[in-house]
């Protein structure tokens, strides 16, 4: 009865109503959480008993990796540390670090007091039981790629799934309880701590199949799927969460549940785009494996316009060309518009040969070449390339020679530890500002296209804007759209041709470390410039949706922005599976019931 009434209230409540009023806080949870030094903080003996339950070295007392730099900023240990954080695999293997070191004015990477370095689902359940019984702030980290800082919190207990990284292929998978109700499919089961580079190696390089995952190879599998999950080829294969067949998850009561379309279907739906760390701790995911195309390829172009009016003309050319030739499942990744009147194309393609891709781009390149007084193209013999799809994520000699792929440079590092060079800038970054907005495909219609180009040009006068065309599903196949529609993602993604992104960051830094302090003044200026750019886009699209994993930390209307009309249903799932709010992340489902740090329950 309570849940039925909750859904009735949600359906009748407009977006302007505070979401926290939809489900009252439970009286049993009003005491909040405890910190070190509080009378109710677990004793040494209680921590010891947890360690005994886990066995081995699973319980870790975390030491801050920044201590050597705070003690001796100019010392060799600190120099070595700031060099090391440029390696995403180093960051991922350090229990006290996150891939992003902070966001100026928002959060700073802070190690937990204790961590459970989980090796099994039983270890995760033990950590959850301990956190619930002792009212601890709980944090979950797999790959650690969270711009919002959700895999880091001081005074907390961390569940670290990095060791749970098994990858297992299935020829004929059927979800638990779905026998006789679903056809067997090729699939891959992945531990929560795995990263996409290792999954692509198993599924594509060695297995000859395709799994829809992330574009950045060091992103954690579990976090990406729970956020919805875009990859370079999402225009063809849809969301990563749309390919989810089954998840093993430990909920707030310590129970291990199997969630799929036949068992725990509401939990299953919420895990598909409802955001990581809100409904439970995922320990294993099983994803559909798709047929692999013969080849993948890439297009890389840089075109400089001679003036602002010429650049507005160039914006019109690329938008017209995109609408006519690229708005389909073959194409993904980015078209970037910069304040210095530069257009940068960094796109990928599938289902086409190199010759076919060259033929697609010929009309646009001819139009640019026909106006040498207005446009200067940076020439490269490798501006349109292709490779065997099976080798796309492999560190082949060709890709290493031409700098198309990078490897983990630590002695003894596994050969499969690879990443795209363009993603290395993110390793250890400190964010200054970030915003995103889905742009509806209706803007590509001839009668609205000029207004779109005007808005993009106006935005580029403030800050660079990237159109991530693989992160909007308009133009995708019907099957991919149907799978995405059955997720918790904001439905705006279904009708969007691109996700517009503007971001700014600084090098690895940490407050209090002389010579490595974040530049707060620069961050403030850059955040304001990004805001100006997106104000221009919001004049065209007043209330755009935003992708929660790549969004503004300070998003004011985040429930609507991230989930749209799906938020009431997600809040109902939260009430069902985590009524006392054990799981808390910034701007996660139900987080409006808690203080910003997640320690105090609001009345």
C-alpha positions in Angstrom: 0.0 0.0 0.0 2.8 2.4 0.9 4.6 1.8 -2.5 1.3 2.2 -4.4 0.6 5.5 -2.6 4.2 6.6 -3.4 3.8 6.0 -7.1 0.4 7.8 -7.0 2.1 10.8 -5.4 4.9 10.7 -7.9 2.6 10.7 -10.9 0.7 13.7 -9.6 3.8 15.7 -8.5 5.2 18.3 -10.9 9.0 18.6 -11.4 9.0 21.8 -9.3 8.0 19.9 -6.2 11.0 18.9 -4.0 11.6 15.2 -4.8 12.5 14.5 -1.2 8.8 15.1 -0.2 7.7 12.1 -2.3 8.8 9.6 0.4 9.2 10.7 4.0 12.4 9.8 5.8 12.2 6.8 8.1 12.4 7.6 11.8 14.9 4.9 12.5 17.5 6.6 10.3 17.3 10.1 11.7 20.4 9.6 13.9 22.7 10.0 10.8 26.1 8.4 10.5 29.1 8.3 12.7 32.7 9.6 12.2 36.0 8.7 13.8 36.1 10.0 17.3 32.3 9.7 17.8 31.3 7.5 20.7 29.6 5.0 18.4 32.5 4.7 16.0 33.5 1.0 15.9 36.2 0.0 18.4 39.5 -1.6 17.4 38.1 -5.0 18.5 35.1 -4.6 16.2 37.3 -3.7 13.3 39.4 -6.7 14.1 36.3 -9.0 14.1 35.4 -7.7 10.6 39.0 -8.4 9.4 38.7 -12.0 10.8 35.3 -12.5 9.0 36.9 -11.3 5.7 40.2 -13.2 6.2 43.5 -12.5 4.6 44.4 -8.9 3.8 41.0 -7.8 2.7 40.5 -5.2 5.5 42.9 -2.3 4.9 43.6 0.7 7.1 44.0 3.3 4.4 46.9 5.8 4.4 46.7 9.0 2.4 48.8 8.8 -0.7 49.3 12.6 -0.4 51.2 12.4 2.9 54.7 12.5 1.4 53.8 15.6 -0.6 52.2 17.4 2.4 55.3 16.7 4.4 57.9 17.5 1.7 56.4 19.1 -1.4 59.8 19.6 -3.1 61.1 16.1 -2.2 61.8 13.3 -4.6 58.9 11.2 -3.3 56.4 13.9 -4.1 58.0 14.5 -7.6 57.7 10.8 -8.3 54.1 10.8 -7.1 52.9 13.6 -9.4 54.6 11.9 -12.3 53.0 8.6 -11.5 49.4 10.0 -11.3 49.6 10.6 -15.1 49.2 6.8 -15.5 45.5 5.8 -15.2 46.5 2.3 -14.2 48.6 3.5 -11.3 45.6 5.6 -10.1 43.3 2.6 -10.4 45.6 0.3 -8.4 46.0 2.7 -5.5 43.3 2.2 -2.9 43.4 5.8 -1.7 43.2 7.5 -5.1 40.6 8.3 -7.7 41.1 9.0 -11.4 40.1 12.6 -11.0 41.8 14.3 -8.0 39.0 16.8 -7.4 36.8 19.6 -8.6 37.8 23.1 -7.5 35.1 24.4 -5.1 33.3 21.1 -5.1 35.3 18.1 -3.8 38.8 16.8 -3.2 39.9 13.2 -3.5 40.0 11.9 0.1 40.9 8.4 1.2 38.5 6.4 3.4 39.5 5.4 7.0 39.2 1.7 6.2 38.6 -0.2 3.0 37.5 -3.7 2.2 39.5 -4.9 -0.8 36.8 -7.3 -1.8 37.7 -10.6 -3.5 34.2 -12.0 -3.5 30.6 -11.2 -3.2 30.8 -12.5 0.4 33.4 -9.8 1.2 31.0 -7.1 -0.2 28.1 -8.4 1.9 30.3 -8.4 5.0 31.3 -4.8 4.4 27.7 -3.7 3.9 26.5 -5.5 7.0 29.3 -3.8 9.1 28.4 -0.3 7.7 24.7 -0.8 8.3 25.2 -2.1 11.9 27.6 0.7 12.8 26.0 3.5 10.8 29.0 4.2 8.7 29.3 6.3 5.6 29.8 3.8 2.8 31.7 4.4 -0.4 32.0 2.1 -3.5 34.9 2.3 -5.9 35.7 0.1 -9.0 37.5 2.0 -11.7 37.3 5.3 -9.8 36.2 7.4 -12.8 33.8 9.8 -11.2 33.8 13.5 -12.1 31.3 13.9 -9.2 33.6 12.4 -6.6 31.2 9.6 -5.8 33.9 7.0 -5.2 35.7 9.1 -2.5 34.6 10.4 0.9 36.6 11.1 4.1 35.6 9.3 7.4 34.1 6.4 5.4 34.4 2.7 4.8 35.3 1.9 1.2 34.2 -1.1 -0.7 36.9 -1.5 -3.3 36.0 -4.0 -6.1 39.3 -3.8 -8.1 40.3 -7.4 -7.3 36.9 -8.7 -8.6 37.9 -8.4 -12.3 37.1 -11.8 -13.8 35.9 -11.9 -17.4 34.0 -15.0 -18.6 32.4 -15.6 -22.1 29.2 -17.6 -22.6 28.0 -19.1 -25.8 24.4 -19.6 -24.7 23.5 -17.5 -21.7 20.0 -17.4 -20.2 19.3 -15.4 -17.0 18.4 -17.0 -13.8 14.7 -17.6 -13.7 14.4 -16.9 -17.4 14.7 -20.5 -18.6 12.0 -21.1 -21.2 11.2 -17.4 -21.3 14.3 -16.0 -23.1 16.4 -17.3 -26.0 20.0 -18.2 -25.2 22.4 -15.5 -26.4 26.2 -15.0 -26.5 27.2 -13.0 -23.5 30.1 -12.0 -21.2 30.1 -11.9 -17.4 32.3 -9.3 -15.8 33.4 -8.7 -12.3 32.6 -5.3 -10.8 36.3 -4.3 -10.7 37.1 -4.9 -14.4 37.9 -2.1 -16.8 36.9 -1.9 -20.4 40.4 -2.5 -21.9 40.4 -6.0 -20.4 36.9 -6.7 -21.4 37.6 -5.7 -25.0 40.7 -7.8 -25.0 38.7 -10.9 -24.0 35.5 -10.3 -26.0 36.9 -8.6 -29.2 40.6 -9.2 -29.6 40.5 -12.8 -28.5 36.8 -13.7 -28.8 35.8 -12.0 -32.0 32.7 -10.4 -30.6 31.6 -6.9 -29.7 30.3 -5.7 -26.3 28.9 -2.2 -25.9 31.2 -0.5 -23.4 33.0 2.8 -22.7 35.1 4.8 -25.0 37.7 5.4 -22.3 39.4 2.0 -21.7 40.3 2.5 -18.1 36.7 3.2 -17.0 35.2 0.6 -14.7 32.6 -1.7 -16.2 30.1 -1.6 -13.3 30.0 2.2 -12.9 29.6 2.8 -16.6 26.7 0.4 -17.0 24.9 1.8 -14.0 25.2 5.3 -15.3 23.7 4.3 -18.6 26.9 3.9 -20.5 28.0 5.4 -23.8 30.8 4.1 -26.0 32.3 5.2 -29.3 29.8 3.1 -31.3 26.6 3.7 -29.2 24.9 5.1 -32.3 24.9 1.6 -33.6 24.7 -0.6 -30.5 22.9 1.7 -28.0 23.6 2.1 -24.3 25.8 -0.3 -22.3 22.9 -0.6 -19.9 20.7 -1.6 -22.8 22.9 -4.7 -23.3 22.7 -5.7 -19.6 21.2 -9.2 -19.2 21.8 -9.8 -15.5 23.5 -8.3 -12.5 24.5 -9.8 -9.1 24.0 -7.1 -6.5 24.3 -6.9 -2.7 21.5 -4.7 -1.3 21.4 -2.7 1.9 20.1 -5.6 3.9 23.2 -7.7 3.0 21.3 -10.0 0.7 22.9 -11.2 -2.5 20.3 -10.8 -5.3 20.2 -11.8 -8.9 18.5 -9.0 -10.9 17.3 -9.6 -14.5 14.1 -9.2 -16.5 12.6 -12.3 -14.7 14.0 -11.9 -11.2 13.9 -8.6 -9.2 12.9 -6.7 -12.4 12.4 -3.3 -10.7 16.0 -3.5 -9.2 17.2 -4.6 -12.6 15.6 -1.6 -14.3 17.0 0.8 -11.7 20.5 -0.5 -12.2 20.3 0.3 -15.9 21.0 4.0 -15.8 19.9 4.9 -12.3 23.4 5.7 -11.2 26.0 3.7 -9.4 26.1 3.5 -5.6 22.4 4.2 -4.9 20.5 0.9 -5.0 23.2 -1.6 -4.0 26.7 -2.8 -4.7 27.0 -4.6 -8.0 29.5 -7.5 -7.9 29.0 -9.0 -11.4 27.3 -8.0 -14.6 26.4 -10.1 -17.7 26.2 -8.2 -21.0 25.1 -9.2 -24.4 27.8 -9.9 -27.0 27.0 -8.5 -30.4 28.3 -9.6 -33.8 31.6 -7.8 -34.7 31.8 -5.8 -37.9 34.7 -6.4 -40.3 36.4 -3.1 -39.6 36.4 0.0 -37.5 37.9 3.3 -38.5 38.6 6.9 -37.6 38.5 10.4 -39.1 40.7 13.2 -37.7 40.6 16.7 -39.2 41.5 20.1 -38.0 40.2 23.2 -40.0 41.0 26.8 -39.1 38.8 29.5 -40.2 40.3 32.9 -41.1 37.7 35.0 -39.1 34.7 34.8 -36.9 32.3 35.1 -39.9 34.2 32.4 -41.7 33.9 30.2 -38.7 30.1 30.7 -38.5 30.1 29.6 -42.2 32.2 26.5 -41.3 29.8 25.6 -38.4 27.0 25.7 -41.0 28.9 23.5 -43.4 29.7 20.8 -40.7 26.1 20.8 -39.3 24.6 20.5 -42.8 27.0 17.7 -43.6 26.3 15.9 -40.4 22.6 16.1 -41.0 22.9 14.8 -44.5 25.7 12.1 -44.2 26.7 11.3 -40.6 23.4 11.2 -38.7 23.2 7.4 -38.8 24.6 4.3 -37.0 27.9 4.3 -38.8 29.3 7.4 -37.0 30.3 8.3 -33.5 32.5 10.5 -31.3 33.2 14.2 -31.5 32.9 17.4 -33.5 34.6 20.2 -31.5 34.1 23.9 -32.0 36.7 26.2 -30.4 36.9 29.9 -29.6 39.9 30.3 -31.8 37.8 29.6 -34.9 39.0 26.0 -35.2 36.9 23.0 -36.0 38.3 19.7 -34.8 36.8 16.4 -36.1 37.7 13.3 -34.1 35.2 10.7 -35.2 35.0 6.9 -35.6 33.0 4.7 -38.0 31.8 1.1 -38.2 30.3 -0.9 -41.0 32.2 1.0 -43.7 35.4 0.4 -45.5 38.1 3.2 -45.6 37.2 3.9 -49.2 33.5 4.2 -48.3 34.4 6.6 -45.5 36.5 8.7 -47.8 33.6 8.9 -50.3 31.3 10.0 -47.5 33.6 12.9 -46.5 34.5 14.0 -50.0 31.7 16.6 -50.5 32.5 18.3 -47.2 36.3 18.4 -47.9 35.7 19.6 -51.4 33.5 22.5 -50.0 36.3 23.4 -47.6 39.0 23.2 -50.2 37.0 25.4 -52.5 37.4 28.3 -50.1 41.1 28.6 -49.3 40.7 32.2 -48.4 38.4 31.2 -45.6 39.6 27.8 -44.4 42.9 26.2 -43.8 43.0 22.4 -43.4 45.7 20.7 -41.5 46.8 17.9 -43.9 47.6 14.4 -42.7 47.9 11.2 -44.7 46.3 9.4 -41.7 43.2 11.7 -41.5 40.9 8.7 -42.5 42.1 5.3 -41.3 40.6 1.9 -40.7 41.7 -1.3 -39.1 40.3 -4.8 -38.5 37.7 -4.5 -35.8 39.3 -7.3 -34.0 42.5 -5.3 -33.6 40.8 -2.0 -32.7 41.7 -2.2 -29.0 44.9 -4.2 -29.5 48.3 -2.5 -29.0 49.6 -3.4 -32.4 53.0 -2.3 -33.6 51.4 0.1 -36.1 49.3 1.8 -33.5 52.2 2.1 -31.1 54.5 3.5 -33.7 52.1 6.2 -34.7 51.0 7.0 -31.2 47.4 5.7 -31.6 47.6 3.8 -28.4 49.5 4.0 -25.1 50.5 1.3 -22.5 51.0 1.1 -18.8 54.7 2.0 -18.4 55.2 0.5 -14.9 57.7 -2.3 -14.8 56.0 -5.7 -15.0 52.6 -4.2 -16.0 50.2 -6.6 -17.8 50.4 -6.3 -21.6 46.6 -5.7 -21.7 46.9 -2.4 -19.7 46.3 0.0 -22.7 44.5 3.3 -23.1 43.9 5.9 -25.7 46.5 8.7 -25.6 43.8 11.3 -25.7 42.4 10.0 -22.4 45.7 10.5 -20.5 44.9 14.1 -19.9 42.1 12.9 -17.6 44.5 11.0 -15.4 44.9 12.9 -12.2 43.1 16.0 -13.5 41.5 18.6 -11.3 38.2 19.8 -12.8 37.5 23.5 -13.1 34.1 23.3 -14.6 31.9 21.0 -16.7 28.4 21.0 -18.3 26.5 18.9 -20.7 23.2 19.0 -22.6 21.4 16.7 -25.0 20.4 18.5 -28.2 17.2 17.1 -29.8 17.4 15.9 -33.4 14.5 18.2 -34.3 17.2 21.0 -34.4 18.6 19.3 -37.5 15.5 20.0 -39.5 16.1 22.5 -42.3 13.8 25.2 -40.7 15.7 25.0 -37.3 19.2 24.3 -38.5 20.2 28.0 -38.8 19.2 28.7 -35.2 21.2 25.6 -34.1 24.3 26.9 -35.9 23.8 30.4 -34.5 23.6 28.9 -31.0 26.7 26.7 -31.5 28.7 29.6 -32.9 27.6 31.9 -30.0 28.5 29.2 -27.5 32.0 28.8 -29.0 32.6 32.5 -28.4 32.6 31.8 -24.7 34.2 28.3 -24.5 34.9 25.2 -26.6 31.9 22.9 -27.2 32.2 19.3 -28.3 29.3 17.5 -29.9 29.5 13.9 -28.8 27.2 12.4 -31.5 27.6 8.9 -30.1 25.9 10.1 -26.9 22.6 10.9 -28.5 20.6 7.9 -29.8 18.5 9.7 -32.5 19.4 7.8 -35.7 20.2 4.6 -34.0 18.6 1.2 -35.0 15.1 0.3 -33.6 16.5 -2.5 -31.5 19.0 -0.2 -29.8 16.3 2.4 -29.1 13.9 -0.2 -27.7 16.6 -1.4 -25.3 17.5 2.1 -24.2 13.8 2.9 -23.7 13.7 0.0 -21.1 16.3 1.7 -18.9 16.2 4.4 -16.2 18.0 6.9 -18.4 16.4 10.3 -19.1 14.2 9.6 -22.2 15.7 12.8 -23.8 18.6 10.6 -24.9 16.3 8.8 -27.3 15.6 11.9 -29.4 19.0 13.6 -29.1 21.4 13.7 -32.0 24.3 14.6 -29.7 25.4 15.4 -26.2 27.0 18.9 -26.1 29.9 19.0 -23.6 32.1 21.8 -22.3 34.7 21.2 -19.7 37.9 22.6 -18.2 40.6 21.1 -16.0 44.0 21.7 -14.6 47.0 19.4 -14.0 47.3 17.0 -11.0 47.1 19.1 -7.9 46.2 18.9 -4.2 45.3 21.6 -1.6 48.2 22.3 0.8 50.9 21.0 -1.4 53.2 23.9 -2.3 53.8 24.1 -6.0 50.9 21.8 -6.7 47.9 23.8 -5.5 44.8 24.0 -7.7 44.4 27.3 -9.5 41.2 28.5 -7.9 41.1 31.9 -9.8 41.6 30.2 -13.2 39.0 27.6 -12.3 36.5 30.3 -11.5 37.1 32.1 -14.8 36.8 29.0 -16.8 33.7 27.7 -15.1 32.1 31.1 -15.8 33.1 30.8 -19.5 31.5 27.3 -19.7 28.4 28.7 -18.1 28.2 31.4 -20.7 28.6 28.9 -23.5 25.8 26.7 -22.2 23.5 29.7 -21.5 23.6 30.2 -25.3 22.5 26.6 -25.9 19.8 26.8 -23.2 18.3 29.8 -25.1 17.7 27.2 -27.9 16.8 24.3 -25.6 15.5 25.8 -22.3 15.5 22.6 -20.2 17.9 20.1 -21.8 18.6 16.8 -20.2 22.1 16.1 -19.0 24.2 12.9 -18.7 24.8 12.2 -15.0 28.3 10.9 -15.5 29.4 13.9 -17.5 27.5 16.8 -15.9 27.8 19.9 -13.8 28.5 19.1 -10.1 26.3 22.1 -9.2 23.4 21.1 -11.4 20.4 22.7 -9.7 17.6 20.6 -11.1 19.5 17.3 -11.3 16.5 14.9 -10.8 14.8 16.2 -13.9 18.0 16.8 -15.8 19.5 13.3 -15.2 16.3 11.1 -15.2 13.3 13.2 -16.4 10.0 11.4 -15.8 11.8 8.3 -14.6 12.8 9.8 -11.3 9.7 9.0 -9.3 10.0 5.3 -10.3 13.7 5.3 -9.3 12.8 6.9 -5.9 10.3 4.1 -5.4 13.0 1.5 -6.1 15.3 3.3 -3.6 12.6 3.1 -0.9 12.1 -0.6 -1.6 15.7 -1.7 -1.6 17.4 0.9 0.6 14.7 2.5 2.8 17.2 3.8 5.4 19.5 5.4 2.9 22.7 3.3 3.5 23.9 4.1 -0.1 24.5 7.8 -0.7 26.3 9.6 -3.6 26.2 13.2 -4.6 23.1 13.8 -6.7 22.2 10.1 -6.5 18.7 8.8 -6.2 17.3 9.8 -2.7 20.4 12.0 -1.9 18.1 15.0 -1.4 17.2 13.5 2.0 20.7 13.9 3.3 23.2 16.6 3.9 25.8 17.3 1.2 28.4 15.1 2.8 25.9 12.2 3.4 26.3 12.1 7.1 23.1 13.8 8.4 19.6 12.8 7.5 17.3 15.8 6.8 14.1 16.1 8.8 
